[in-house]
Amino acid sequence: MKRAWAQIISIWTLVAVMTLVVTIGSEPDQALAWYGAILAGSIASVCLIHLVKASATGIVTELIYVAGGSYLMLATASLYLLPKLT
């Protein structure tokens, strides 16, 4: 399980960095579109890791943690952009 947490935290770190880059570097309405791509990429990366490992052990748990954490980060960034959209 320690290896799973290392993968989960590394994906969360990548999502956080990408969210900051998109939030700072693009228009607010375009950033919201990018957030969907970032979330989909984080979920797809878990699937890709398990595909390469050829093991399905723990995939559901990792998907839940990665998707939940990524969604929370992106929702927070969306709330930051909300006043700029109006």
N, C-alpha and C positions, 0 to 999 in steps of 0.2 A: 504493500500500500504506500510505502514511502516513495517508490518510484512513480506511482500514479500522482501523488501530490506534487512532485517535482514537475511533471508534465503539465498538470493543471495550473500551477503557479506560473510556469513559463508562458503558457497560452494567455493567462490573465495579464501578464506583463506586456506581451505583444499587443493585446487588445487595448490596454491603457495607453501605450505609446501611439498606436495608430489613431485612437480617439483624440488624443491631444493634437496630433498633427493635422487631422481633418478639421477639428474644431477651430484651430487657430488659422489654418491655411486656406479655408474655403468659405464661400458665402453660407449663411445659415440654412437656406433652403436646400442647397446642394449637400451640406453636411448631413442633414437628416437622411438623404438618400444613401450616402456613404455608410451611415450607421447600420443600415440593413445588410450591406455587403460585408461589413466587419463582423457582424453577428453570425451571418451564414458561414463566413470563413473560419470563425473559431469553432463552430460545430463540425464543419467539414474536416478541420485539422485533427480533431479527436478520432474521427472515423478513419482518416488516412493513417494515423499512427497505429491504430489497431489493425488496419489492413496490412501494413508493412510488417508488424509483429506477428501476423497470422494467429492472433489470439483474441478471443472475444471476452476474456475474463475481465470483469469490472467496467465494461464499456458503458453500461447504462449509468452507473454511478458517476463516471467521469463526464459523460454527456450532461447530466443534471448539474454538476458543479460548474462546468465550463459555461454552459448556457446561462445558468442563473447568475453567475458572477459577471459575465459579459453583458447580460441584459441590464443588470444593476448599474454598471459603469456607464453604459450607453444611455440609460434613462436619466441618470444624473447629468450627463452632458446635454441631453435634450432639454432638461429643465433650465440649464444655464442659457441655452439658445432661445428659449421661449420668449423672453422680452424683446429680443432682437428681431423676431419674426413679425411682430405687430407694428 
